[in-house]
Amino acid sequence: MAKEVNGFNFEQRHGKERVRVARVWKDKDGRHFMVEWSVSIGLLSDCVPAYVQDDNSDIVATDTMKNTVYAKAKECSELLSVEDFAIVLAKHFTSFYSQVTTTIVKIVEKPWERVHVDGQPHNHGFKLGSEKHTTEAIVKKSGALQLTSGIEGLSVLKTTKSGFEGFIRDKYTALPETRERMLATEVTALWRYSYDSVHRIPQKPLYFTEKYLGVKKVLMDTFFGPPKEGVYSPSVQRTLYQMGKATLDRFPDISSIQLNMPNLHFLPVNLSTKDNQIVKFDNDVYLPTDEPHGSIQASLSRIWSKM
Ligand SMILES: O=c1[nH]c(=O)c2[nH]c(=O)[nH]c2[nH]1
């Protein structure tokens, strides 16, 4: 919020970015559970004297913020969702310090997954997966909450059931129309939950972890279609919309979703000399590219939502 300071409109925030923490929990049967988080904290607080005078008396040191991440991780005696940890931290800063009016906590979770050895889940062995689970919790003094979660780096590809036809053709258009192409993208999704107060979030353990897995499944199932026949995609735009709509249809407590789906082109390879065709493309040999790439982004929100 802007404030008038010495004749200026003045806005400020301070925090600590990318505090890395890993937390391990052990159950009585010797099974270990672990998470790795990169935590970024931002405080909106009444500490203008630190900017306009030599007075730090209202400053929460960013070093203290870092230590708080480790202390709160220790205090969490049971495995919890990344969303719940973000809320724990944000609630702490907003309620503990009178100067702090709003706390913004962003966390990126690394996708450590339990390994299987000889078909059995390993007690304490993990391997790194690909896509990341993200979250942002914003907590105000009043207890007002904004909670978003997301997926980053969900790379998906299908080798058929994709095309692109009927687009504008002009003197610069070279792209042929097709009903047969590869479709590849790296999905970034961000969705907002409708819980608007820290007092109203579901208390069920790992509630938001299950939601995350549920959203990921809906996004992927919609992208791919049924296992044998798949589903035809007339454009990235259409598929993106269907993925967003399916998420809102399936999860009533999600009020909006933003999707970013670059079109990572796989170009048909045709090679020929003056008198000899070396490679004739027959939906088989492609040149994979990642730049330039198409950029397709959209967001859908329920009409009553606040996002
Ligand atoms: O699905 C697509 N959407 C586009 O907007 C577009 N533009 C393009 O050249 N190829 C594609 N494919």
The ligand as an SDF file (V2000), in Angstrom:
LIG
                    3D

 12 13  0  0  0  0  0  0  0  0999 V2000
   -1.9890  -24.7670  -31.7300 O   0  0  0  0  0  0  0  0  0  0  0  0
   -1.4910  -23.8230  -32.3270 C   0  0  0  0  0  0  0  0  0  0  0  0
   -1.8790  -22.5500  -32.0610 N   0  0  0  0  0  0  0  0  0  0  0  0
   -1.3700  -21.4460  -32.6930 C   0  0  0  0  0  0  0  0  0  0  0  0
   -1.7490  -20.2840  -32.4080 O   0  0  0  0  0  0  0  0  0  0  0  0
   -0.3890  -21.6970  -33.6770 C   0  0  0  0  0  0  0  0  0  0  0  0
    0.3430  -20.8790  -34.4820 N   0  0  0  0  0  0  0  0  0  0  0  0
    1.1480  -21.6800  -35.2070 C   0  0  0  0  0  0  0  0  0  0  0  0
    1.9810  -21.2630  -36.0820 O   0  0  0  0  0  0  0  0  0  0  0  0
    0.9720  -22.9860  -34.9120 N   0  0  0  0  0  0  0  0  0  0  0  0
    0.0250  -23.0310  -33.9510 C   0  0  0  0  0  0  0  0  0  0  0  0
   -0.5370  -24.0640  -33.2620 N   0  0  0  0  0  0  0  0  0  0  0  0
  1  2  2  0
  2  3  1  0
  2 12  1  0
  3  4  1  0
  4  5  2  0
  4  6  1  0
  6  7  1  0
  6 11  2  0
  7  8  1  0
  8  9  2  0
  8 10  1  0
 10 11  1  0
 11 12  1  0
M  END
$$$$
